[in-house]
Amino acid sequence: MTPGGYAGKWLDIDLTKNKIEEVTYSDKMLRQYFGGRGLAAKILWDKIGDKWSELDPLAPENPFMVFTGPMTGIYPGTRICVSGKSPASMGTVGSTAATELANEMRQAGYDGVTFTGKADKPVYLMITDDGAELVDASHLWGLDGEKTLIKLNKEVTEELKKRKPNVGLWKEPGMIYIGPAGENLVRNAAVMAKLCHACGYGGYGSLMGSKNIKAVVAKGRGSLPKVDAPEAAKLLWRRTHEHLIARSNMRRVGTGYAGYSVGAETSSEPVRNWQEEWHDEKSYGGPMFETRFWVKKKWADFNCTTNCMKVSCIQTGPWKGDITDMPDYELQAYCGTNFGIFDPEANIHLSALVDQLGHSGINGPNTAAFAVELHQRGILTDKDFGFTPKWGDAMTFDKILRMMAVREKIGDVLAEGTYQAAHIIAKMKGKKPEDLLKYAVHVKGIEIGAHGTRSDADYTHDISYAASVQGGDHTSVAVDGYTDMSAAVFTDSAVFCNFTYYGVPQSLVFDFAKAITGFDINLQNWRGETGPRIVTLQRALLMMGGPELKWEPVKDDDNPPRFYEPLPSGPYKGKTTDREVVDTKLQAYFETLGWDKRGIPTKETLKKLDLADLEKNMAKLR
Amino acid sequence: MNQLSKPIWISRDYAACSGCRRCELACSIHHEGWMWPEASRVRVFMPFPGLEVPHLCAQCQDYPCIEACPVDALSSDPGTGAVIVDREKCISCGACIRACPGTVPYLHPKDNKATICDLCGGEPKCVEVCTEAGYNALTIVNEGPSIHRKLYSRDPVETAKDLAVKMFGEKGEEVIE
C-alpha cells in the first residue's frame, strides 16, 4: 500500500520516443529519500550511475525532474521541486518555487514527473485526472513569461472545458514554464511560475529548454493524497497556521524591507558586483517600494498564510505595466544594489524583465554585474557590449539581460553563467582564468545569493556556501552538518516553503511529517540519518561532476576570492571572511558527516547510509 | 435544515483575497473530511497571478437555480437562506449551473452531484479561516436579503478582468485573454 501523503504514482516520460509511463517507487526508497530534492537525487543516481562524469547535463539522457514531496499542499506553503544533473554545478540541486502546479499534480494523482530524451519540436506536458499527454507548444516557443502564462491559462482551461463541458466552471491549471533564457540554453536560467516565482538555482531552465519542454501544466479534481493519521494532520494544520499567522512583521513586509536594512545594518548586501556590501541609501527603503508600487500587500500561494509576497506594478512612465512581486530582497539586491541601482522603479523594471526573460533573478543578474566589473577593469570593452556599460544605469542592465537571453554579442558568452563565462572570456582576452575569477562571485558554478559573509552579521557565515552541496544557494546553506540537515534539506525533500517552516517549532513540523506519512520520522533521525544520506549522495554526485567541470576537493570548497577582500566601507569596514575559521569549520563539517579530510564520504559512511553503491566512484576520488 | 440559524451572508472583498485558498481547504475538510480544493463550495479562481477571486453562491433573492431544477432537488434554508442540495434527488443534469448568473454550482468530482455552498449551517468555515488570517476577504454580514447579492453571482474571470484594471491600470486590459 502507498504510504500516506503520496499520490503513489510518478510519470516517466521519454520525449524522444514520445512514450509516457506510470512508475512507482518502493516504500524503502520513499522512507530513505522522502521526495523532492532527496528522491530526485536518488533516482538520478540510479538512472545515470557510473556514467555520471561523462554525461553532459544538456544531453537528452539527463533527466529533468518535476517533483513534489509527501507534505506538498498539505503542509502550508505549496511548492514544486525541480532537479536533474545541474548544468551549473554538474552536481544536483533541489530547486524549488511556489506554484499551484504542485498541488494540482497531486490532485490529478501524480507525485512527480521525470523527463528524458528530447522532443522533436516544442511541447508542453498536460496532466489531468485522465493521465498525461504531450501537446505541441510551437506557438508558445519564443514567448516571454507573461505571454506564455496568459496563453496557456486560456488554452488549457478551454481544452478542459471542451472535454468535460457539464461539470461547471473550470479553474485555471497550475504551471511551470521557461522564457527565452531557458529556450536559448542560458546555463543559469530559471524554471518559472506565476509570473515572478522561480526555481532559480541549478540552471534547470536550460535543461528544460534542451529538451524542448516549454511548460508543464496540471489540473486535478481529486483530493490531496490521503494521509496516515488524518485527524492529527488536520489539527496540526490548524496549529501550524496559527504559528504562521502570529509572524506579523514577516506577513506585513515580507523580505521587501530588507533592501535597505541588510545593506545598512548587516552590511551584507552586494553592491556593484560585491565590491561593497554596505549602503545607506534611504531612497531604497521599504516604504519607497510599498507606498508607490505595491498593489497587493498580502499575496500568498496555495495553503500559505505567511503571504510574504506583495504584488508590485509600475503605473506610469516608460516602464508602465511592469508587474512583479515586491521585488523580494534577493531581487532588490541583484536587480538593484548589485547593479549600483538604488531606484525602486528601475529595480522593479529589471526584476520584471528577468522574470519575463526567464532568467533566474539572482544568477543571471550576478553574471551581468560580473560583466560590467570586467568592463570597469578594462578586460571587456565597449566593443564587446556594443555600447558603454555603466554602473547605476538601468538601460545598461536592461540591454545585457536581453543580450544574454538571446545570446547576442557578449551575451552569448555570459549565457554560460559567471564561472564558465570567466573561463571563456579569459581565453578570448588572453588572460589567466584567475585574473577573472577573482571577480566571479560563485561557489561551484552556482552564483551566490545576496547575503555576504564578510561582515559575519547576517545569517550567512564562513562555510555557509563553501561547504554547501548546492554551492551559492542562499536557501540551503551549510552550518554544522547536523542542524542544517533539518533545514532546506528537509523542506526541499518534503517540498514545502522555507517561509512556512521558520517560525514553526521543528517538533511540530516533524509530528506533522509523521502524521502524514506514518514513517518513523523525527527531528533526531532526520538530522542524524535521512538528511545526511541525501546530502552525502549530493556531495558524491557534485564531486564526480564532469564532463567539462570538475571541482577539486577543499580547494573548491571555499568562498570566492572577493569574500576575502576587506570590506571597503560601512560599519564593518576592513572586515573579511576569516580563512582560518573556514578551514577549521570545513573539517568539522566533513567529520560530522563522516566524510574524509577532502570531503569524500568514507566507505563506512556510505555503508551506514545504505549508499554502498557509491563506493567504487568515491574510491577513485579518495 | 437548521431552523435555529440566523440570516447571514458571506460578504466578499476580492481585492483583499491573498490567494491562500485556505477557504477551500477548510470547506473541504468540513464537508468532505479531507483537503479537496475542487470539492470545496468556495473556489478561488486566479486567471492571472495576483488576481484571486473567491467564487461561491451569492444566494440570489429569486434563486434561479432552485427554479431551474427539474426534480426539486434544491431548496433554500429558511434560516440562513443557503441553497440546500438534496443529493439523493439530484440527477446531475446541470440545469442549476446553467441557470446561475455566475455559473457557481458545479458537479462534485466524486459523484457528479450539484455542489453549492450551504453556509455550514450558519458558521461558514471559509470565513473562519479567512478572518483568522486577517484577510477579511470573506466576512459575515448579519443582514437580510439585498438586491446587490445577485451582482456577486458573476463569472470570476470577468470579475478578475475588472480587478486587473484596478490593480494594474491600463496594463490590466491585457493580462487576461
Contacts between the chains, C-beta under 8 A, distances in Angstrom:
chain1	res1	chain2	res2	distance
A	73	B	35	7.2
A	74	B	35	6.3
A	100	B	46	7.7
A	103	B	37	7.2
A	107	B	37	6.9
A	107	B	38	6.7
A	129	B	109	7.8
A	146	B	175	7.6
A	149	B	48	7.5
A	149	B	49	7.5
A	150	B	48	7.0
A	150	B	174	7.9
A	150	B	175	6.4
A	150	B	176	7.0
A	150	B	177	5.4
A	151	B	177	6.8
A	153	B	47	6.1
A	153	B	48	7.3
A	153	B	176	7.9
A	153	B	177	7.7
A	154	B	176	7.9
A	154	B	177	4.5
A	166	B	94	4.7
A	166	B	97	7.7
A	166	B	107	6.8
A	167	B	94	7.9
A	167	B	106	5.7
A	167	B	107	4.4
A	167	B	109	7.8
A	167	B	112	7.5
A	168	B	94	7.7
A	168	B	97	5.0
A	168	B	103	6.4
A	168	B	105	6.2
A	168	B	106	2.7
A	168	B	107	6.0
A	169	B	43	7.9
A	169	B	45	7.6
A	169	B	55	7.3
A	169	B	103	4.9
A	169	B	104	7.9
A	169	B	106	6.5
A	169	B	155	7.5
A	169	B	156	7.2
A	171	B	38	7.5
A	171	B	43	6.0
A	171	B	44	8.0
A	171	B	45	5.5
A	171	B	46	7.8
A	172	B	45	6.8
A	172	B	46	6.0
A	172	B	47	5.8
A	194	B	49	4.3
A	195	B	48	7.9
A	195	B	49	4.5
A	195	B	50	7.7
A	196	B	49	7.3
A	220	B	38	7.4
A	221	B	38	4.3
A	221	B	109	3.9
A	222	B	36	7.5
A	222	B	38	7.4
A	222	B	109	6.6
A	223	B	28	7.3
A	223	B	32	6.9
A	223	B	34	5.4
A	223	B	35	6.3
A	223	B	36	3.7
A	223	B	39	6.9
A	224	B	34	7.1
A	224	B	35	4.4
A	224	B	36	6.9
A	224	B	37	7.8
A	226	B	34	6.8
A	227	B	34	8.0
A	230	B	33	7.3
A	230	B	34	6.1
A	234	B	29	5.9
A	237	B	25	7.6
A	241	B	22	7.1
A	241	B	129	7.7
A	241	B	132	7.6
A	241	B	133	7.3
A	245	B	132	6.6
A	245	B	133	5.4
A	245	B	134	7.1
A	251	B	134	7.9
A	295	B	50	7.5
A	295	B	167	4.4
A	295	B	168	7.0
A	296	B	15	7.6
A	296	B	18	8.0
A	296	B	50	5.6
A	296	B	167	6.6
A	298	B	16	7.8
A	298	B	18	4.5
A	298	B	135	6.4
A	299	B	18	5.9
A	299	B	19	6.4
A	299	B	50	6.4
A	300	B	18	4.1
A	300	B	19	5.3
A	300	B	20	4.0
A	301	B	19	6.8
A	301	B	20	7.6
A	302	B	19	7.7
A	302	B	20	7.2
A	302	B	21	5.0
A	302	B	37	7.8
A	303	B	20	6.7
A	303	B	21	6.3
A	303	B	22	6.5
A	303	B	25	6.2
A	304	B	20	5.4
A	305	B	18	7.8
A	305	B	20	5.6
A	305	B	22	6.6
A	305	B	133	4.7
A	307	B	18	4.8
A	307	B	20	6.6
A	311	B	49	7.8
A	311	B	50	4.3
A	311	B	167	7.1
A	313	B	167	6.4
A	313	B	168	5.0
A	313	B	169	7.2
A	313	B	171	7.2
A	315	B	168	7.9
A	315	B	169	4.8
A	320	B	169	7.2
A	320	B	170	7.1
A	320	B	171	6.8
A	321	B	168	6.7
A	321	B	169	7.2
A	321	B	170	6.8
A	321	B	171	3.2
A	321	B	174	7.7
A	323	B	50	7.1
A	323	B	168	6.1
A	323	B	171	7.0
A	323	B	175	7.9
